[in-house]
Amino acid sequence: MDPQDPALARLIDQVDRARSQRAPLDIRGGGTKTFYGGLPSGEPLDVKDLEGISSYEPTELVVTARAGTALAELEAVLYAHGQCLPFEPPRFSAGGTVGGMTAAGLSGPARASVGSIRDHVLGVTLLNGRGEVLTFGGQVAKNVAGYDVSRLLVGSLGILGVICEVSLKVLPMNRATATLCFDWNESRALEQVNLWASQPLPMHASAWHEGRLRVRLSGAVAAVNAACGRLGGAPIAADAATAWWLSLRDQTHDFFALDDTDLTRGECLWRLSLPSTAPPVELPGRQIIEWNGAQRWWRTGAELGLVRAAAARAGGHATLVRGADKSGGVFTPLPGALLRIHRGLKQAFDPACIFNPGRLYAGL
Amino acid sequence: MNTSPEAVVAARGAREARQADVAAALAEFLPRRAVLYRHEDTAPYECDALTAYRTSPLLVVLPDTEAEVAAALKVCHRMGVPVIARGAGTGLSGGATPHHWGVVLSLAKFNRILRIDPRARTAVVQCGVRNAAISEAAAPYGLYYAPDPSSQIACTIGGNVAENSGGVHCLKYGLTLHNVLRVCGFMADGEPVEFGSLALDVPGLDLLSIIVGSEGMLAITTEVTVKLVPKPQSARCIMASFDDIESAGAAVASVIAGGIIPAGLELMDKAMTAAVEAFVHADYDLDAAAILLCESDGSVEEVEEEILRMEEVLKAAGASRLEVSRDEAQRLRFWSGRKNAFPASGSISPDYMCMDSTIPRKRLAEMLRAIQQMQERYGLRCVNVFHAGDGNLHPLILFDAEEPDEMRRCELFGADILETSVRLGGTVTGEHGVGVEKLNSMCVQFAPAERAQFLAVKHAFDPLESLNPGKVIPTLHRCAEYGKMHVHRGLLPFPNLPRF
């Protein structure tokens, strides 16, 4: 990216000013994920003007877009060429951007079978805390020149710098898809999805909620047809199935709706990330299990320590996604060695500590 | 440099004294047999598979346990001794080239598969386990480890993590990064550390992403948890011939444009095909300007469907001859030449240098033309194999190290290929790593501020720069020197001076 570009030049100016004043900046795209992570603070730094798809060649399976590009616009362009972002990034409301998607690092229902957003990022142009515009990675899928900084930035919640442009690996859309439904309890569902995932089946997504397991198959026509025959279950009509998976991806399903009353009562939305084969987690409340058991959403009023301990016992970690009280930290605390590396990296990219302070951890 | 006989003797004395000091400190924590210092014992460690670069290490340490690894690291950290981790030594970029004042930490004894969990589709293995051994151990469960670098029968998973190795199937199945869940090991000061987890993500920054491919510069890996995937029921391969390089390149784009992601999509040029045919006798088309190998895998029905579509696309793209493997024996025969490209090159030339850059797929033909011109410019032959599906090239430059000047011209030829790749929108290394080999080319691909940022990342993990110092990230000084040399490309001043 050309640092002379007017939109980028304005951002560099603002970063230079903030650095000299040691004043925090709150990096903003569409503002659709301000609820996620620690509370935003500081002067807004708006990347919306850094807008547009910089290059897209379907036969290269790569698209490069500037950070302020609307995610919906990007996906529409890919769709017109029969391609997609396979990791199904969530859109919590209209206006989400490519930069926000990358900084949040969240992936949708297909994550367990196709990989995460991190797996699909090929390159990032970053504006660091020294006001330097740096490009890491590139526009090719195989690239091991230097440390893989572009992927380190995925899910960094902006604490290392301003993501200005992102190159993503895209894939052709699958030719066939089908959703099957099974009325099974949690243990049976967990057992079965892990068994299926270890067989050569076109498993694409799974979700268990209130006694019902839904499994999405996707791939070649012949493969999906054969798998439907083998798995059994009740097929769900295409429209209803699409609506169901979208309601999970974008968290528009009723399960995710926490109103002010719920929040005041201390009810929270937790995301437990666990080994897929972890046995059922015992907590009060309700849950949706995705990713063949590796992602478990809990809607619970249980206190923070209890939830974190349950996740740790199961071999994973717990994130407070929505809740009124974030004073106990949103993300599971890091062990000493990792915390020191985090501090070192913050120092390496943003020595004046101006970017998104506290969004990931207090003090970073 | 003072090269008087007295100075040489003094320098040798200083090194021997240092050797004795470090060996004595290590001997407090490690058994005597685990510390090698006699020249005849350390000689096998003087290089990895980039044999043109050799250095005699101060010492070689062969720990047996994690406690010994930690102890060795603590001693080295305290005494300021550089540490160079080494697996099977199959790396092609000199990532394991020793340091004159440093210890080679050989992790060869960490060769146990600790656990295979078929239900969770994971294997927990020590870092010295061979890549192919993981798939062999997982085979009874119908699972395998997908990344398959050509050296997979010898290379270790620890080395794969260090290099983020690929292979012929990574177009569909991804690189090492995409197939690793967790890396356990030690920081430079001997503190234990764990990157990633058995879940699909971790709280905080995704440090696993930066550890994978960090070439032993950030931490020492001792244990790796990999993902296993179900073995496809069926695989078939198409061998297609093309009369000119342009149509072969266009065919690659057409396959992708047709919405197909082949399990493998490989290209060999005419010279390479001739070399491998003489080596494996697989009945390759010796008249073709280029041969494409295009593989489909999956369920029997899926493969049937995809092979038909691939055939259509390749015919439309102008394939002059097209053959689909009828059975597994024939499929393996199609691949035998591609998998033996390196030894076959060794059989037609005393030495060869394998390059490894990536370019956008659409520039393949342009790149091959440029390489043809370089053959004349540098007076050396070059045969080419490509992971065409992801634009990763492996030109093999043929030379004879015994001939005066051929090594020097080979290096210039290689640098020219890498810099052309950067100009075409690609990168100087797709899967072999930077090591010592591509330090100069890093000056071309990255701006000074980007290289400074890499160095700052290194310091966040290894503040004293004790792990694999001098590799991967060139110093500003080195790049300035290289920039000056560039002015006189092909006419380097003082060609006999060592440049690393």
Interface residues (C-beta under 8 A of the other chain):
Chain A: E57 P58 T59 E60 L61 V62 G82 G105 R111 A112 G115 S116 R118 D119 N128 R130 E132 L134 T135 F136 G138 Q139 V140 A141 K142 N143 V144 A145 G146 Y147 D148 V149 R151 L152 V154 G155 S156 L160 L171 P172 M173 R175 N194 L195 A197 S198 Q199 P200 L201 P202 G219 A220 V221 A222 A223 N225 A226 A227 S273 L274 P275 S276 T277 W291 A294 Q295 G315 G316 H317 T319 F331 T332 P333 L334 P335 A337 L338 I341 H342 G344 L345 Q347 A348 F349 L360 Y361
Chain B: D117 P118 R119 A120 R121 Y141 G142 L143 E163 N164 G166 C170 L171 G174 L175 L177 H178 M187 E191 P192 V193 E194 S197 L198 A199 L200 D201 V202 P203 G204 L205 D206 L207 S209 I210 V212 G213 S214 M217 L218 P230 K231 P232 Q233 A253 S254 I256 A257 G259 I260 I261 G298 S299 E301 E302 E304 E305 E306 T358 I359 P360 R361 K362 H387 D390 G391 N392 G425 G426 T427 V428 T429 G430 E431 H432 G433 V434 K438 M442 Q445 F446 A447 A449 E450 R451 Q453 F454 A456 V457 K458 H459 A460 F461 P463 V472 I473
